[in-house]
Amino acid sequence: MSAPALPRLGICHAPDGAANLREVFRAARDLCVPVILVDARVAAAHPDLVALASRILECHVLPESDVPEAVADLVTGLGLAGVTTFHDDELERADALDRLVRRAPAPAVAAPWDKLVQRQVLHAAGLSAVRAEAVDSPEELHRAYAALGGSCVLKPRRAAGGRGIAFLDGWDDIAAHVAARRVWDGMLLETRIPAAPHPSGTPWLGSLISVETVSAGSRRVHLGVLDKLPVAVGRHEGPDGTDAVNVQGDILPSALPAGLLDRARELTGRVLDALEVRDRVTHTELLLTPAGLEVMEVNGRLAGHTARLFRLVGAPDPVRTALAAALGGEPNTTAAPEGTAAGLFPTFRDRTGTVRTQLRPRDLRELPGVQAVDELARDGEEKAALQYRMANLTVRADDRPGLDHAVTRVLATLTEGFADPAGIPDTHPDASAAAAPGPDTTKEQPRCV
């Protein structure tokens, strides 16, 4: 008797998502048949993408349209059991196509990944003290700042990776930003909340944490709580007068005390309930503040750079968990993690000029605990070549003290090995209140440069 056919799962794909094509291929083994869906505009911008995807997976180009009905004939003819994505820019498309193939009703919370909608829902539910106003023009920025006052953050309602963010501390900042910004559609202004230092006392830990969760229907399992390195912010170093925001690293598991870990999981569950999140892996960012935990944002997909950490400690692969959730399956939580892991991708403190270093990948690989060096900025290349990162590497240890020692060695080696220091020390006292996006997110702890 032949085995039953595996379900077919559509995956809206674009470059630089939280899972690449090979990770999807490996994670789907004996679980589902991944069907890659690429929007025509993405395919045109990345000519080799469809050819590459077609070598290992079934791949289809979607007609150029934001209206789900325009692609209904193609998508409904593929026999899909559902549609998901690992890319923030594809969330709305994937959700719309998933409802189309499942013939599911519209969600109770419309546009749950819109950061303004999140702020409104969570504030109304008493889950966030942050207030927010829509901004679509310079005039609306003036009105919103007059209503909110104090230190605020201007950012896109839909974006990831710290794009388009500006920290505004007064009317002088407002005037400078109005003079510089060219694109105003789809922005929001929100109040900034003062951050508290990480209670571990580790100097290179930031005030931001994240909770990775899988939702199976309304049932939620928190896969892990992660600490973060401080998020580096270069004031006025982004395009159109924005600030340059870079996430610099993740650590699994968090070193928060048990009571605070419980509160982080409990708050995340309440937030996902309020947004009525179902059948997916989510990345929720929380800020440590003097008053407790504050919600920064919820991302409706796996966080970038984190799946490798779960694999390093022997936990279930979050990419496979996300695929199973999209099919309506129960999460696999049977394998207990063993050890600790960190993903480090610190940025240059000074973003201008070219790289000056004699470091080689093997210099880092020889350090205790280093598992892999995926990227290393090379002498003479532009700092922008790796999105201003010095390196991108992973570290593993059997326990958290061992991991902290290994991370300290790596950061010291990077700082000593480049002509300019890493953007880790000298963090701004209320940095993480920025709530820059995640990921990815994200983007949350500004350091004055």
C-alpha positions in Angstrom: 0.0 0.0 0.0 1.4 3.4 -1.0 1.9 6.1 1.5 -0.7 9.0 1.4 0.3 12.0 -0.5 1.9 14.8 1.5 -0.1 18.1 1.7 0.9 20.9 -0.6 1.8 24.1 1.2 2.2 27.4 -0.7 5.1 29.7 0.5 5.2 33.3 -0.6 8.9 33.8 -1.1 11.3 36.7 -1.5 15.1 37.1 -0.9 16.3 37.8 2.7 13.5 36.1 4.5 13.8 34.3 7.8 14.2 31.0 6.0 16.0 30.4 2.7 15.0 27.9 0.1 17.4 25.1 1.3 16.1 25.5 4.9 12.5 25.1 3.6 13.5 22.1 1.5 15.1 20.3 4.5 12.4 21.3 7.0 9.6 20.0 4.7 10.9 16.5 4.4 8.1 13.9 5.1 5.9 16.8 6.2 4.6 18.6 3.1 5.4 19.5 -0.5 6.5 23.2 -0.5 5.2 25.2 -3.5 7.1 28.4 -3.8 5.0 31.4 -4.9 6.9 34.5 -6.2 5.2 37.8 -7.0 6.0 39.0 -10.5 7.5 42.2 -9.2 9.9 40.2 -6.9 10.8 37.9 -9.8 11.6 41.0 -12.0 13.7 42.5 -9.3 15.6 39.2 -8.7 16.0 37.6 -12.1 17.8 34.5 -10.9 15.3 33.7 -8.0 12.8 31.7 -9.9 15.4 29.6 -11.7 17.2 28.9 -8.4 13.9 28.0 -6.6 12.8 25.7 -9.5 16.0 23.6 -9.2 15.0 22.2 -5.8 11.3 23.0 -5.4 8.1 23.6 -7.4 7.9 27.3 -8.1 5.2 29.6 -9.7 5.2 33.3 -10.5 2.1 35.1 -9.4 0.6 37.8 -11.7 1.5 41.3 -10.7 -1.5 42.3 -8.5 -2.3 43.1 -4.9 -5.8 41.7 -5.4 -6.1 38.1 -4.3 -8.9 37.4 -6.8 -6.5 38.3 -9.7 -4.4 35.2 -8.9 -7.3 33.0 -7.8 -7.3 30.8 -10.8 -3.6 30.0 -10.5 -3.5 29.5 -6.8 -6.7 27.6 -6.4 -5.6 25.2 -9.2 -2.4 24.2 -7.3 -4.2 22.1 -4.8 -2.8 23.8 -1.8 -3.7 23.0 1.8 -2.6 26.5 3.0 -0.2 29.3 2.3 2.4 30.9 4.6 5.6 32.9 4.4 8.9 33.6 6.1 9.3 37.1 4.7 7.8 40.2 6.4 6.9 41.9 3.1 4.9 38.9 2.0 2.7 38.5 5.1 -0.4 40.2 3.8 -0.2 38.4 0.5 0.3 35.0 2.2 -2.6 35.6 4.6 -5.0 36.6 1.8 -4.0 33.6 -0.3 -4.3 31.3 2.7 -7.9 32.5 3.2 -8.5 32.0 -0.5 -7.4 28.4 -0.6 -9.0 27.5 2.7 -12.2 29.5 1.9 -11.8 31.0 5.4 -13.6 34.2 6.6 -11.7 37.4 7.1 -10.0 37.7 10.5 -11.6 39.5 13.4 -8.6 41.8 13.6 -8.0 43.3 10.2 -4.4 44.0 9.3 -2.8 42.5 12.5 0.7 43.1 11.2 0.1 46.8 10.7 2.0 48.4 13.6 -0.6 51.1 14.1 -3.4 48.5 14.3 -1.3 46.6 16.9 -0.8 49.7 19.0 -4.5 50.5 18.9 -5.6 47.0 19.8 -3.0 46.5 22.5 -3.5 49.9 24.1 -7.3 49.4 24.1 -6.8 46.0 25.8 -4.6 47.5 28.5 -1.5 45.5 27.3 0.6 48.5 26.2 1.2 52.0 27.5 2.4 53.2 24.1 0.2 55.7 22.3 0.3 56.1 18.6 -1.0 58.3 15.8 -1.2 57.8 12.0 1.1 60.0 10.0 0.9 60.5 6.2 2.2 64.0 5.7 4.4 66.7 7.4 1.2 68.4 8.6 0.1 65.1 10.2 3.5 64.7 11.9 3.1 68.2 13.5 -0.4 67.3 14.6 0.6 63.9 16.0 3.6 65.3 17.9 1.5 68.0 19.4 -0.9 65.3 20.6 1.7 62.9 21.9 4.6 65.2 23.0 7.9 64.2 24.5 10.3 61.7 22.9 8.6 59.8 20.1 9.5 57.4 17.2 8.4 57.9 13.7 8.3 54.7 11.7 6.6 52.8 8.9 3.4 51.0 9.8 4.7 48.0 7.7 8.5 47.5 7.5 11.1 45.3 9.0 14.9 45.5 9.7 14.9 49.0 11.1 13.9 50.7 7.8 12.5 54.2 7.8 12.8 55.0 11.5 13.5 58.4 13.1 13.8 59.2 16.8 12.3 62.6 17.5 13.0 64.4 20.8 11.6 67.8 20.1 10.4 70.4 17.6 14.0 70.9 16.3 14.1 67.2 15.4 10.6 67.5 13.8 11.8 70.4 11.6 15.0 68.7 10.5 13.1 65.5 9.6 10.4 67.3 7.7 13.1 69.0 5.6 14.8 65.6 4.8 12.0 63.0 4.4 10.5 62.5 0.9 8.1 59.6 1.5 5.3 60.0 4.0 2.7 57.4 3.2 1.9 54.7 5.8 3.8 56.1 8.8 3.0 56.3 12.5 4.3 58.3 15.4 4.4 56.6 18.8 5.6 57.5 22.3 8.9 56.2 23.6 9.0 54.3 26.8 12.2 54.5 29.0 14.1 51.2 29.1 15.7 49.4 32.1 19.0 47.6 31.9 19.0 43.8 31.6 18.9 42.4 35.1 21.7 40.0 34.5 24.2 42.9 34.6 26.0 41.6 31.5 27.3 44.8 29.9 26.8 43.8 26.3 23.1 42.8 26.7 20.4 45.2 25.6 17.0 45.9 27.1 15.1 44.1 24.5 14.0 40.4 24.5 11.9 38.4 22.2 9.4 35.5 22.6 9.2 33.0 19.8 5.7 31.3 19.8 3.9 28.7 17.7 0.1 29.0 17.7 -1.9 25.9 16.8 -5.4 27.4 16.5 -5.8 29.3 19.8 -3.3 27.0 21.6 0.1 28.6 22.1 3.5 27.1 22.9 6.4 29.4 23.5 9.4 28.0 21.8 11.9 30.2 23.5 12.7 33.5 25.1 15.8 35.3 23.7 18.1 38.0 24.9 19.5 40.6 22.5 22.6 42.6 22.1 21.9 46.4 22.1 20.5 47.6 18.9 22.8 50.1 17.3 21.3 53.4 16.0 23.2 56.0 14.0 21.3 59.3 14.2 20.6 60.8 10.8 22.7 58.2 9.0 19.8 56.5 7.1 18.2 57.7 3.9 15.8 60.7 3.8 16.9 61.9 7.3 16.0 58.7 9.0 18.2 56.9 11.6 20.3 53.9 10.8 19.1 51.0 13.0 20.8 47.6 13.2 20.0 44.6 15.3 23.3 43.1 16.6 22.6 39.6 18.0 20.4 37.1 19.7 21.1 34.8 22.7 19.1 31.6 23.4 17.9 31.1 26.1 17.4 34.3 28.0 19.2 35.0 31.3 16.1 36.7 32.8 15.1 35.5 36.3 12.4 32.9 36.3 9.6 35.3 37.4 10.3 37.7 34.6 10.5 34.9 32.1 7.0 33.7 33.2 5.7 37.3 32.8 7.2 37.6 29.4 5.5 34.4 28.2 2.2 35.3 29.9 2.2 38.8 28.3 3.0 37.4 24.9 0.1 35.0 25.1 -2.3 37.8 26.0 -1.0 39.9 23.2 -1.5 37.1 20.6 -4.9 36.5 22.0 -5.8 40.2 21.6 -4.6 40.1 18.0 -6.4 36.7 17.4 -3.3 35.1 15.9 -3.7 31.6 14.7 -1.7 28.8 13.0 1.7 30.3 12.7 5.1 31.0 14.4 5.4 34.6 15.7 8.2 36.8 16.9 7.1 39.1 19.7 9.5 41.8 20.9 9.2 43.1 24.5 11.1 45.9 26.2 12.4 45.8 29.8 11.3 49.1 31.5 11.3 50.4 35.0 7.5 49.7 35.1 7.8 46.1 33.8 7.5 44.7 30.3 6.3 46.7 27.4 5.2 45.3 24.0 7.3 46.6 21.1 5.7 44.7 18.2 4.5 41.4 17.0 5.8 39.9 13.7 3.7 37.3 12.0 6.6 35.1 10.9 9.8 33.4 12.2 12.5 35.8 13.3 15.5 36.1 11.1 18.8 34.5 12.3 17.1 32.6 15.1 16.3 29.2 13.5 20.0 28.3 13.5 20.2 28.9 17.3 17.4 26.4 18.0 19.1 23.9 15.8 22.4 24.4 17.6 20.8 23.5 21.0 19.0 20.5 19.6 15.5 22.0 19.8 12.9 21.4 17.1 13.6 23.3 13.9 11.4 26.4 14.0 11.2 26.4 10.2 9.6 22.9 10.3 7.4 24.1 13.2 6.2 27.0 11.1 5.4 24.7 8.2 3.4 22.4 10.4 1.5 25.3 12.0 0.5 26.6 8.6 -1.0 23.1 7.9 -2.9 23.2 11.2 -0.7 20.7 12.9 0.2 20.5 16.6 3.7 21.8 17.6 6.5 19.4 18.4 7.8 20.3 21.9 9.2 16.9 22.9 12.9 17.6 22.4 14.3 19.5 25.3 17.0 22.0 24.3 20.6 21.2 25.4 23.1 24.0 25.9 23.0 27.7 24.9 23.7 29.5 21.6 24.2 33.0 20.3 24.0 34.6 16.8 26.2 37.6 16.6 26.2 40.2 13.9 27.6 43.5 15.4 27.8 46.6 13.3 30.5 49.2 12.8 30.0 52.2 15.1 31.1 54.5 12.2 29.2 53.6 9.0 31.3 55.7 6.7 34.3 54.7 4.7 35.8 51.3 3.9 36.7 48.3 6.1 40.1 48.2 7.7 41.0 44.8 9.2 43.5 42.0 9.0 41.0 39.5 10.6 40.4 36.2 8.8 37.5 33.8 9.2 39.7 31.2 10.8 40.8 33.8 13.5 37.2 33.7 14.7 36.6 30.0 14.1 39.5 29.3 16.5 37.9 31.1 19.4 36.2 28.9 22.0 32.6 28.1 21.2 32.5 29.5 17.7 30.5 27.2 15.5 30.4 28.9 12.1 31.4 32.2 10.6 28.9 33.0 7.9 30.2 36.5 7.0 33.2 38.6 7.8 33.8 42.1 6.5 36.9 42.2 4.3 39.7 44.7 4.2 39.1 47.4 1.6 35.4 46.7 0.9 32.6 49.1 1.6 31.1 48.8 5.0 27.7 48.7 3.4 28.6 45.4 1.6 27.4 43.3 4.6 24.7 45.9 5.7 27.4 47.5 8.0 28.0 44.2 9.8 31.5 43.4 11.0 30.6 39.7 11.0 27.8 37.2 11.2 28.6 34.1 13.3 27.3 31.6 15.8 28.5 30.5 19.2 27.5 27.6 21.4 28.3 26.5 25.0 26.9 24.0 27.4 25.7 26.7 29.9 25.0 30.4 30.0 28.2 31.3 31.9 30.3 29.5 29.3 28.3 31.2 26.5 28.8 34.7 28.1 32.5 34.1 28.3 32.7 33.0 24.6 30.6 36.0 23.4 32.8 38.4 25.4 35.9 36.9 23.6 34.3 37.2 20.2 33.2 40.8 20.7 36.6 41.8 22.0 38.3 40.1 19.1 36.1 42.0 16.6 36.7 45.3 18.3 40.4 44.8 18.4 40.5 43.4 14.8 38.9 46.3 13.1 40.1 49.9 12.8 36.8 51.1 14.2 35.0 49.6 17.2 31.8 47.7 17.3 28.6 49.4 18.1 28.1 47.5 21.3 29.3 49.8 24.2 28.1 53.2 25.3 24.4 52.6 24.8 21.9 55.3 25.3 20.2 55.1 28.7 16.7 54.8 27.3 17.7 53.1 24.1 15.4 50.2 23.6 12.3 52.4 23.8 12.7 52.9 20.1 10.7 49.8 19.1 12.4 49.7 15.8 11.2 46.7 13.7 12.6 42.8 14.1 13.7 41.8 12.5 13.2 40.9 12.4 12.3 42.9 13.2 14.2 45.0 14.7 15.8 47.9 15.9 14.8 48.9 19.3 17.7 50.1 21.4 19.2 53.3 20.1 22.8 54.1 20.8 23.7 57.8 20.4 26.6 58.0 17.9 
